[in-house]
Amino acid sequence: MSTIYAVDHLHQPGGWLSPGFLEVGAEGTILSAASAPPPGRAVERLAGFAVPGMANLHSHAFQRALAGRTEFVTAARAEDNLWTWRQEMYRLVDRLTPGTLEAIAALVYLEMLRFGMTSVCEFHYVHHQPGGRPHADPAEMSDRIIAAADRAGLGLTLLPVLYAHGGIGRPVEGAQLRFANGVDGLLRIVETLRSRRAGRPALRVGLALHSLRAVTPAEARAALEGMRAMDPAARLHIHVSETTHEVAEVESGLGARPVRWLLDNLGLDERWCLVHATHLDASEVAGAAASGAVAGLCPLTEATMGDGFFPLPEYHGAGGAWGIGTDSHYSAATAEELRILECGKRLQLRRRNVIARPHDGAPVHSGRVLFDTALAGGDRAAAQGGGALLPGRRADVVILDPDSHPLLGHGPDTVLDAWLLGGTDNPVRDVMVAGRWLIRDRRHPEEERIRADYRVAARTLFG
């Protein structure tokens, strides 16, 4: 039996229905979205603004445990950057166990839900035991990610990562041994995970190349060929052009800038997500935008690492698809990621409303452009089947509380501006994934147990 929800304002791709009526089938799919209910049907009333759940297109769940633990310098590390931060990350990797990984991932996935993210692309590369010895089940660590997603309830696009080298022409060493696989070993993990999808409709399995520093061209082609043989539509993600150091290394080792090399040698399309893509030249902006690939932006992590600014106006203006991820999870807030993306460019360019461009004389609101573009890009990168409150889509629904401080007095024209650019309180009140309410009145049924397990994991890892 389906349920019909009556909401004050229902987000639609072209605007809002006020009021709106959303019919959700027993299998978790949206059956109808309309301005009036079907005749003779009872409705469940929900005060507020109903928007689609956002897909988080880039996560390293275990790195959530580092938040707040690397914000210092020493005499030996007076200049801190991504490369020095990595040493702290490797120290955590050396201590990570299957149990602590699951506990950390469950907490960060809960946090995503609380901020309106209903699916996540997990870029997962901690495969082995310390020293590089595989677990008895080589997919053990991946299974712990799946268990955490099951516990929280959000959709998971799991991306086992091919990581074969410590840099172009360099072997893996130290903590990197926990990441390392050959192509055949990585594809066996992918195949194993695909066999475990039964009964998990919200689990997708794709593949990631860690970066062009960590795989050779031959390894990249072989991995992609193997993935295509299993699933031609599988999502493919890669770290690319995050730092100028990486761009220089790839240009020296492969003869081209990273995104240009991908365009010329692997043939980017809508299956691809280019994570970070911070340092692009004009040719790469045009080529990546035209390819259909999604730029996977992680604004808060990129800011905390001091990576640089993504060319947002140029890429967006060229029609490029982009979405947001929380990467190292300094925050899991949709609003914080989109706010720093827009406001960082405002600081750099010294003007306001960078993402919004005038059209047909009507006001164009930055919050609406930011939300809708990130929504579409995340949906493409995750392939979870949500992304819009339309018939046939998965019922991933987020209810924004009109009585929360950021939204007080706002209507549909300005509510997304108010949420994403105008307040600090979290207005997300209720969250549904695949027709199932996971958060009601800001509470998740597993929250206390997830928090307790995380506390134990933190004591285990850090003393």
N, C-alpha and C positions, 0 to 999 in steps of 0.2 A: 504494500500500500504506500502510495506517495504521501508526502507532507507538503503543505503549502504555507510558506512563510510570508507574512505581510510586513514590509519594512517601510520606514518613512521615506527613504531614498535608496534607490537601487542603481549601482554603477552599471553603465552600459558603454560599449565602445564609442558610441557617438554622443554620450551625454549621461543623463540620469532619468530614471522613472521615479516620479514623486507623487503618490506613493508607488511602490513596486511590489509585485507578487512573484515569488520564486517557488516553483514546484520542483521538489527533489524526490527522485525515485528511491525505492528500497535498496537498490544496488549502488546508490551513491552518485548517480548521474543527474544532471539538471534536465528536467523534462520541459519546462517552459519558464519564460521570464516575460512578464506582461504588466500592463498598467491596471488590470482588473483581474480578480480571481475567476477561475472556472465556476460557472453557476452551481449553486447547491453544495459547495464544498466548505468545510470548516477551515479556518486559517489560524496559525499560531503567530501572534503579533510580536515583533521585535522592534523596539525603539532604536533609532539611530540610522547610520549610514552603512549599507552593505557593499563591500568592495571585494574583488577577487583576492585570494591568497597569492602572495608573491613567491616566486621560486628563487631561492638562494643559489646562484650558479657557481659558487666556489667556496669550498670549506676544507680546512685541515683540522678536523675536530680536536685532535690531541693537543694542538697548540693553544687551545683555550686555557690550559693549565699554566701557560707562561704569562698570561695577561697580568700586568703589575709586577712582574718578577725580573724584568730586564731594563728598568728605567733608571740606570745609574751608569756612571763612568768611573774608571780607575786610572791610575798613573800609566798602567800598561795598556789601557784601552781608552785613551783620552779622546780619540775621534771615533765615534760610534756610527755604524751604518748597517745595511742589510747583512754584509759579510761577517761583521763581528757579532751581530745578533744571532747568526746561524750557529755560532759556537755554543751559545746558551741553549739553543734548540737541540743541538746534538747531545748535550748533557742530559736533557730530558729524555731524548730517544733512548739513550743507554739504559734508563731506568724503567721505561714503559713496559707494562705487562698486559696480557689480554684483558684481565679484569679492570685495571686502571684505565685502559683505553675505552672500554665500554662505559665505565662510570663517567668519564669526561664527556664522551660523545652524547650520552643521555642528557646531561645537563645542558650542553650547548644546543641540542635539538629542542629541548624544552624552551630555552630562551628564544630561539627562533620563532616557535609557535606563539609565544607571548607577545611578540612584536609583529605578528601577521604574516610570517613566512611559513608556507604550508608544504614546501618540498625543498630538498637540498641536493646539490651535486657534490658528492664527497670525493675529493681528489686524494686517493688513498695510496700511500706508498710505504708505510711501515709494515712490511710483510713477514719478516723473519724474527728469530730470536737474536739476542745480542751476539755479535760475532758473525752473523750471517747464516747460521744453521737454520734450515726451514723447520717449522713446527711439524709435528706428526701429520696434522692436516694442514697443507700449505695455505689454505684459505682461512685459517683460524682467526687471524686479525680482522679479515674482511667480515667474517661471521659476527664478530663482536660489534662492528659498525652496524650491521643489519639488525642485531638484537637491540641496540640502542635506539635505532629508528623505529622498530616495532614497539618498543616501550613508550616512546614519546608519541608515536602515532603519525608522524609526518611522512610524506612521500620521499623516497630515496632513489636517486640516480647514482649508483655506485660506479666509480671510475678507477679500477686497479691501474696503477701507474707503472709504466716501463721506465726504469732508472738503471742504466747499465754502466755509466761512466761518471767520474767525479769532475768532469770538464772535458773539453775537446782534447783527445789524446791522453787523458789522464785516467788512472784506475780509480775505482771507489776505494775508500779507506775509512777506518774508524767506524763511527756510527752509521755511515752510509752503507755499510755492509748489510744492515737490516733492510735497506731499500732495494738491494740489487737483485735483478733477475735477467736472464737471457730472454729472448723473444719466446722461445718454446715454453719456458717456465711460466712466464706471465700469461700466455694464452691458455695454459692449463688452468690457472687460477680463474681466468674469465669463464672458461667452459664450466668449471665446477660451480661457480656462482650462478651461472645461467640455469644449471640443472636444479638449483635450490629455489627457483622463483615460484614454484607451485604453492598456491595458497597465499601468495603475496602480490596482489595486483598493483600495489603502489611501489614495487621494486623494479627498477630498470638497471640494466648492466651495460656499460659502455667500456671505453678504454681511454687512457690518457698517456701521452708522451710527456715525461717530466719537463723536458726542454730540449732545444737543439744542442745544448751543452752536454746533455746526459745520454743521448742516443746518437748513433751514427746514421747517415742517410739510409744505408742498407737495412739497419735494424728498424728504422721508422717505416720503411716500405713493407718489410716483412710483417711487422705487427699489424699494420693497417690491412694488409691483404688477408691475414688470418682473421681479423675482426670482421671484415666484410663477408668472409665465407660463413661466419656464424650468424651475422645479422647485418645486412646491408644498410639498415637505417640507424644503427647504433650511433650514439653520440660520441664525439671525439674531442678531447680537450687537451690543451698544451699551455704551459707557461711560456710567455714570449715577450721579449723587449721590456722586461721589468726595469732594468737598470742600463745605464750607458756602458757599464763594464761588460754586461752580457752582449749588447749590440756589437761592441768592438771585438769581443772574442769570436762571435759567430761570423762576423764579416771577415776577420782574419783567417778563420779556420775553414769556412765554407764558401767564401768568395762573394757573399751577399749579406745584406742586413736580414735579420730573422724573418720578418713577415714577408719581405720580398722573396726570400728563399722558399718559404712555404707556398706562396702563390705560384712560383715558377716550377716547383718540383713535386709538390704533393696535391695541388689542385684543391684549394679551399672551396667549401660550399656550406649550405645551411646546417650540415651536421656538426660543424666545427665551432668550438668556443676558444677564442684567443684570450687567455687569461692575462690580465694587466694591459698588455699592448701599449705601454705608457709612452715609449719613445719611437714614434713613427715619423718617417718623412712624408712629403706630400704624395709621392707615388704609392707608398704603402697605405696611406689613408684612403686614397681613391680605390686602390685594388681590393683592400679588405672590405670596404663598404659595399662595393659592387658584387663581391663574391657571395654574399648572404651569410657569411660567418658572423657570429656574435662576439663582440668585444666584452670580455668578462672583467668588469671594473670592480675593484675592491678599495673604495676611496679611503676609508679610515685606516686600513692596514697600510696602504701605499703612503699615506701621510705619516703614520708612525714610523715607517721604515725610511722615510726621507727619499722616496723613489723619484718623485717628480710629478708633473701634471699631464694627464691624458689630454690629447687635443680634442676636447669635447665639441666645441662649436664647429670645427672643421668636419669631424667624423659624422656628427649628427646632421649637419647641413648637407652632407653627401648621401644621406639616406641610410647610413650604417646602422645595423642593429646592435644594441648594447643592453646589458643588464648588470645587476649588482650581486656581489658576493661578500661574505664577511671574513673569508680567508683565515687570519689568525685570531679572529674573534675578540678584538678589543671591545667590540660591541656587537650585538645581534639585532640592532634596531634599524629597521627599514628607513626611518626618518633620518637617523644620524648619517647613514651612508649617502643618501641622496642629498642631504643638506650640505655635507662637506664637498660633494662633487660639484654642486652648483656654486656654493659660496667660495670654495677655493678658486674657481675660475673668476668669480667676481673680484676677489682680491688681486689675482694676477692681472686681469684685464682692466681693472678699475672702472667697471660699469655694472649695472644691475640687470637682472633677468636675462642671463646669458643664454639659457636653453630655449627660451620662448622667442618666436619670431612672428611679427604681425601677419594676419591672414584675413582678407576680405573685410577689413574694417572692424571686426569683432574682437573683443579682448581675448588674448591668449594667455592663459595662466601657467606660470612656471611649474607649480605643483602638479597640475594635470599632465603636462608634457613629461615631466620627470617620472611620475607614477606609471603612466600608460606605456611609455617607452621601455622602462625597466621591466614592466609586467610582460610585455610581448617578447623581449629579448630573453628573459628568464624562462619563459614557457618554451621557447625554441631550444634553448640550451639543455633543459632538463627533460623535455619530451614526456611530461607527466600527465598531460591531458587536461590541465586546468587553464588558468590564464585569462578567463573571461566568464562572466555569469550569463552564459548562453546555452540554449538547448544542445544536448549532446556532449557538453564539457563535464569534466569531473566537478562535483560540487565542493569546491574549496572556497569557503565563504568566511570573510572577516567582518565583524560588526564593530564599527567605531562608535564610541559612547558620546552622544551629543552633550552630555553633562560634564565631560572631562574638561579640564581647564583650557587646553589648546583650542577646543572646538566650541566653547561657549559662544552662543550668538551667531554662529556661522551656518550658512545654508550650503546647498550643493555647489554653487559657483566657486566658493572660496574654501571649502572644507579641506581639500587636498593641499592647498597653500598653507592653511593653518596647521595641519598635521605635520607636513614635511619641512616647513620653513619657519614656523611660528611659535613653537612651544617646547617644553621639556617633559611634561607628563606624558605617559603612554596612553593613548585613547583606545587601544585595542581591548575590547571587553569580552568578546566571544569569538571562538575560532572553530570552524568545521573543516574536516578533511574527508573527502569522498563520502559526504553525507552524514558523517559521524561527528557529533560535537565533542571536541577534545578539551576545550577551555570554555567554561561558563562562568560568567561574573568573575573573570580573571583567575580562575582556579583550575588546575589540572589535577585529576585524581591521583596521579603518581608523583606529584611535586615533592612532597615531604620525603618520600623514600629516595627519589633521585638526588635531592640535596644531601641527604644523609650519606648516600653512597659516595657522592663526590667529596665530602669532607674526609671520609676514610681514605679515598684515593690520594687526595692532596697530602695527607699526613704520611702516607706510604712513600710518595714521590719526593717530598721536600722535608720531612721530619717535623 
